[in-house]
Amino acid sequence: MRDEIQASAAAHHDLGSGYDSAVAEGLVERIGEEIDRRIDARLFGHLPPPAPRPRGPAPRRLGVAPVFLALGSMALAIEGTAVAAPG
Protein backbone atom coordinates (compact mmCIF):
# COMPACT_ATOMS: atom_id res chain seq x y z
CA MET A 1 0.00 0.00 0.00
CA ARG A 2 2.85 2.40 0.81
CA ASP A 3 4.34 1.76 -2.63
CA GLU A 4 1.05 2.69 -4.29
CA ILE A 5 0.78 5.90 -2.29
CA GLN A 6 4.37 6.80 -3.15
CA ALA A 7 3.70 6.02 -6.81
CA SER A 8 0.61 8.24 -6.77
CA ALA A 9 2.56 11.06 -5.16
CA ALA A 10 5.31 10.71 -7.76
CA ALA A 11 2.74 10.69 -10.58
CA HIS A 12 1.13 13.81 -9.12
CA HIS A 13 4.54 15.49 -8.99
CA ASP A 14 5.39 14.46 -12.57
CA LEU A 15 2.01 15.24 -14.13
CA GLY A 16 1.31 18.49 -12.31
CA SER A 17 -1.85 19.92 -10.84
CA GLY A 18 -3.90 19.39 -14.02
CA TYR A 19 -4.20 15.72 -13.17
CA ASP A 20 -5.04 16.06 -9.46
CA SER A 21 -8.47 14.48 -9.69
CA ALA A 22 -7.33 11.59 -11.90
CA VAL A 23 -4.43 10.72 -9.58
CA ALA A 24 -6.66 11.04 -6.50
CA GLU A 25 -9.41 8.89 -8.03
CA GLY A 26 -6.90 6.19 -8.93
CA LEU A 27 -5.47 6.18 -5.43
CA VAL A 28 -8.92 6.10 -3.81
CA GLU A 29 -9.91 3.20 -6.04
CA ARG A 30 -6.78 1.20 -5.13
CA ILE A 31 -7.25 1.92 -1.43
CA GLY A 32 -10.91 0.90 -1.69
CA GLU A 33 -9.92 -2.38 -3.34
CA GLU A 34 -7.39 -3.06 -0.59
CA ILE A 35 -10.01 -2.35 2.10
CA ASP A 36 -12.47 -4.67 0.35
CA ARG A 37 -9.81 -7.39 0.14
CA ARG A 38 -9.03 -7.10 3.84
CA ILE A 39 -12.70 -7.14 4.84
CA ASP A 40 -13.35 -10.22 2.71
CA ALA A 41 -10.32 -11.96 4.21
CA ARG A 42 -11.44 -11.10 7.73
CA LEU A 43 -15.02 -12.21 7.08
CA PHE A 44 -13.92 -15.55 5.71
CA GLY A 45 -11.37 -16.19 8.45
CA HIS A 46 -8.14 -15.60 6.55
CA LEU A 47 -6.96 -12.73 8.75
CA PRO A 48 -7.00 -12.48 12.52
CA PRO A 49 -9.06 -9.67 14.04
CA PRO A 50 -7.10 -6.54 14.85
CA ALA A 51 -5.47 -6.40 18.27
CA PRO A 52 -7.36 -4.29 20.81
CA ARG A 53 -5.84 -0.89 21.43
CA PRO A 54 -4.50 -0.32 24.93
CA ARG A 55 -6.54 2.08 27.00
CA GLY A 56 -5.11 4.85 29.07
CA PRO A 57 -5.72 5.15 32.78
CA ALA A 58 -9.26 5.80 33.90
CA PRO A 59 -9.96 9.47 34.58
CA ARG A 60 -9.93 10.41 38.25
CA ARG A 61 -12.95 11.99 39.86
CA LEU A 62 -12.47 15.15 41.84
CA GLY A 63 -13.43 15.08 45.47
CA VAL A 64 -15.76 17.61 47.05
CA ALA A 65 -13.02 19.58 48.80
CA PRO A 66 -11.19 20.79 45.64
CA VAL A 67 -14.50 21.89 44.12
CA PHE A 68 -15.44 23.93 47.24
CA LEU A 69 -11.94 25.39 47.37
CA ALA A 70 -12.14 26.50 43.73
CA LEU A 71 -15.63 27.98 44.10
CA GLY A 72 -14.69 29.74 47.35
CA SER A 73 -11.58 31.21 45.75
CA MET A 74 -13.61 32.55 42.84
CA ALA A 75 -16.22 34.04 45.19
CA LEU A 76 -13.54 35.79 47.26
CA ALA A 77 -11.86 37.11 44.12
CA ILE A 78 -15.14 38.52 42.81
CA GLU A 79 -15.97 40.14 46.17
CA GLY A 80 -12.45 41.54 46.47
CA THR A 81 -12.66 43.01 43.00
CA ALA A 82 -16.05 44.59 43.78
CA VAL A 83 -14.72 46.17 46.98
CA ALA A 84 -11.51 47.43 45.38
CA ALA A 85 -13.11 48.75 42.21
CA PRO A 86 -13.72 52.48 42.17
CA GLY A 87 -17.17 53.49 41.72
C-alpha atoms as an extended CHARMM CRD file, in Angstrom:
* protein
*
        87  EXT
         1         1  MET       CA              0.0000000000        0.0000000000        0.0000000000  PROA      1               0.0000000000
         2         2  ARG       CA              2.8550000000        2.3990000000        0.8070000000  PROA      2               0.0000000000
         3         3  ASP       CA              4.3360000000        1.7630000000       -2.6300000000  PROA      3               0.0000000000
         4         4  GLU       CA              1.0470000000        2.6860000000       -4.2860000000  PROA      4               0.0000000000
         5         5  ILE       CA              0.7840000000        5.9020000000       -2.2920000000  PROA      5               0.0000000000
         6         6  GLN       CA              4.3660000000        6.7990000000       -3.1460000000  PROA      6               0.0000000000
         7         7  ALA       CA              3.7000000000        6.0220000000       -6.8080000000  PROA      7               0.0000000000
         8         8  SER       CA              0.6150000000        8.2360000000       -6.7740000000  PROA      8               0.0000000000
         9         9  ALA       CA              2.5610000000       11.0610000000       -5.1560000000  PROA      9               0.0000000000
        10        10  ALA       CA              5.3080000000       10.7070000000       -7.7620000000  PROA      10              0.0000000000
        11        11  ALA       CA              2.7430000000       10.6930000000      -10.5750000000  PROA      11              0.0000000000
        12        12  HSD       CA              1.1350000000       13.8120000000       -9.1160000000  PROA      12              0.0000000000
        13        13  HSD       CA              4.5380000000       15.4870000000       -8.9920000000  PROA      13              0.0000000000
        14        14  ASP       CA              5.3900000000       14.4610000000      -12.5710000000  PROA      14              0.0000000000
        15        15  LEU       CA              2.0100000000       15.2430000000      -14.1280000000  PROA      15              0.0000000000
        16        16  GLY       CA              1.3150000000       18.4890000000      -12.3090000000  PROA      16              0.0000000000
        17        17  SER       CA             -1.8540000000       19.9170000000      -10.8430000000  PROA      17              0.0000000000
        18        18  GLY       CA             -3.8960000000       19.3930000000      -14.0210000000  PROA      18              0.0000000000
        19        19  TYR       CA             -4.2020000000       15.7150000000      -13.1720000000  PROA      19              0.0000000000
        20        20  ASP       CA             -5.0420000000       16.0620000000       -9.4630000000  PROA      20              0.0000000000
        21        21  SER       CA             -8.4750000000       14.4850000000       -9.6870000000  PROA      21              0.0000000000
        22        22  ALA       CA             -7.3310000000       11.5920000000      -11.8980000000  PROA      22              0.0000000000
        23        23  VAL       CA             -4.4250000000       10.7240000000       -9.5820000000  PROA      23              0.0000000000
        24        24  ALA       CA             -6.6610000000       11.0400000000       -6.5030000000  PROA      24              0.0000000000
        25        25  GLU       CA             -9.4120000000        8.8890000000       -8.0270000000  PROA      25              0.0000000000
        26        26  GLY       CA             -6.9040000000        6.1890000000       -8.9300000000  PROA      26              0.0000000000
        27        27  LEU       CA             -5.4670000000        6.1810000000       -5.4310000000  PROA      27              0.0000000000
        28        28  VAL       CA             -8.9150000000        6.0990000000       -3.8070000000  PROA      28              0.0000000000
        29        29  GLU       CA             -9.9060000000        3.1960000000       -6.0430000000  PROA      29              0.0000000000
        30        30  ARG       CA             -6.7850000000        1.2020000000       -5.1330000000  PROA      30              0.0000000000
        31        31  ILE       CA             -7.2510000000        1.9240000000       -1.4290000000  PROA      31              0.0000000000
        32        32  GLY       CA            -10.9090000000        0.8950000000       -1.6920000000  PROA      32              0.0000000000
        33        33  GLU       CA             -9.9240000000       -2.3780000000       -3.3430000000  PROA      33              0.0000000000
        34        34  GLU       CA             -7.3900000000       -3.0580000000       -0.5870000000  PROA      34              0.0000000000
        35        35  ILE       CA            -10.0080000000       -2.3510000000        2.1020000000  PROA      35              0.0000000000
        36        36  ASP       CA            -12.4690000000       -4.6740000000        0.3460000000  PROA      36              0.0000000000
        37        37  ARG       CA             -9.8080000000       -7.3870000000        0.1410000000  PROA      37              0.0000000000
        38        38  ARG       CA             -9.0320000000       -7.0960000000        3.8450000000  PROA      38              0.0000000000
        39        39  ILE       CA            -12.7020000000       -7.1380000000        4.8420000000  PROA      39              0.0000000000
        40        40  ASP       CA            -13.3500000000      -10.2220000000        2.7070000000  PROA      40              0.0000000000
        41        41  ALA       CA            -10.3250000000      -11.9580000000        4.2090000000  PROA      41              0.0000000000
        42        42  ARG       CA            -11.4360000000      -11.1030000000        7.7340000000  PROA      42              0.0000000000
        43        43  LEU       CA            -15.0230000000      -12.2140000000        7.0820000000  PROA      43              0.0000000000
        44        44  PHE       CA            -13.9180000000      -15.5500000000        5.7090000000  PROA      44              0.0000000000
        45        45  GLY       CA            -11.3660000000      -16.1920000000        8.4530000000  PROA      45              0.0000000000
        46        46  HSD       CA             -8.1410000000      -15.5960000000        6.5510000000  PROA      46              0.0000000000
        47        47  LEU       CA             -6.9630000000      -12.7310000000        8.7470000000  PROA      47              0.0000000000
        48        48  PRO       CA             -7.0010000000      -12.4790000000       12.5170000000  PROA      48              0.0000000000
        49        49  PRO       CA             -9.0580000000       -9.6750000000       14.0420000000  PROA      49              0.0000000000
        50        50  PRO       CA             -7.0990000000       -6.5440000000       14.8520000000  PROA      50              0.0000000000
        51        51  ALA       CA             -5.4710000000       -6.4020000000       18.2750000000  PROA      51              0.0000000000
        52        52  PRO       CA             -7.3610000000       -4.2860000000       20.8120000000  PROA      52              0.0000000000
        53        53  ARG       CA             -5.8440000000       -0.8910000000       21.4350000000  PROA      53              0.0000000000
        54        54  PRO       CA             -4.5050000000       -0.3180000000       24.9290000000  PROA      54              0.0000000000
        55        55  ARG       CA             -6.5430000000        2.0780000000       26.9950000000  PROA      55              0.0000000000
        56        56  GLY       CA             -5.1130000000        4.8470000000       29.0650000000  PROA      56              0.0000000000
        57        57  PRO       CA             -5.7230000000        5.1500000000       32.7800000000  PROA      57              0.0000000000
        58        58  ALA       CA             -9.2630000000        5.8000000000       33.9010000000  PROA      58              0.0000000000
        59        59  PRO       CA             -9.9610000000        9.4710000000       34.5770000000  PROA      59              0.0000000000
        60        60  ARG       CA             -9.9300000000       10.4110000000       38.2450000000  PROA      60              0.0000000000
        61        61  ARG       CA            -12.9520000000       11.9890000000       39.8560000000  PROA      61              0.0000000000
        62        62  LEU       CA            -12.4720000000       15.1470000000       41.8360000000  PROA      62              0.0000000000
        63        63  GLY       CA            -13.4350000000       15.0810000000       45.4680000000  PROA      63              0.0000000000
        64        64  VAL       CA            -15.7630000000       17.6150000000       47.0500000000  PROA      64              0.0000000000
        65        65  ALA       CA            -13.0150000000       19.5750000000       48.8030000000  PROA      65              0.0000000000
        66        66  PRO       CA            -11.1920000000       20.7870000000       45.6370000000  PROA      66              0.0000000000
        67        67  VAL       CA            -14.4970000000       21.8880000000       44.1240000000  PROA      67              0.0000000000
        68        68  PHE       CA            -15.4370000000       23.9260000000       47.2400000000  PROA      68              0.0000000000
        69        69  LEU       CA            -11.9420000000       25.3880000000       47.3680000000  PROA      69              0.0000000000
        70        70  ALA       CA            -12.1420000000       26.5010000000       43.7290000000  PROA      70              0.0000000000
        71        71  LEU       CA            -15.6340000000       27.9770000000       44.1050000000  PROA      71              0.0000000000
        72        72  GLY       CA            -14.6940000000       29.7400000000       47.3500000000  PROA      72              0.0000000000
        73        73  SER       CA            -11.5770000000       31.2140000000       45.7550000000  PROA      73              0.0000000000
        74        74  MET       CA            -13.6060000000       32.5510000000       42.8390000000  PROA      74              0.0000000000
        75        75  ALA       CA            -16.2170000000       34.0440000000       45.1870000000  PROA      75              0.0000000000
        76        76  LEU       CA            -13.5450000000       35.7850000000       47.2590000000  PROA      76              0.0000000000
        77        77  ALA       CA            -11.8640000000       37.1070000000       44.1190000000  PROA      77              0.0000000000
        78        78  ILE       CA            -15.1430000000       38.5250000000       42.8110000000  PROA      78              0.0000000000
        79        79  GLU       CA            -15.9700000000       40.1400000000       46.1750000000  PROA      79              0.0000000000
        80        80  GLY       CA            -12.4510000000       41.5430000000       46.4720000000  PROA      80              0.0000000000
        81        81  THR       CA            -12.6610000000       43.0100000000       43.0010000000  PROA      81              0.0000000000
        82        82  ALA       CA            -16.0500000000       44.5920000000       43.7840000000  PROA      82              0.0000000000
        83        83  VAL       CA            -14.7200000000       46.1670000000       46.9800000000  PROA      83              0.0000000000
        84        84  ALA       CA            -11.5090000000       47.4330000000       45.3840000000  PROA      84              0.0000000000
        85        85  ALA       CA            -13.1070000000       48.7530000000       42.2080000000  PROA      85              0.0000000000
        86        86  PRO       CA            -13.7150000000       52.4800000000       42.1720000000  PROA      86              0.0000000000
        87        87  GLY       CA            -17.1730000000       53.4920000000       41.7170000000  PROA      87              0.0000000000
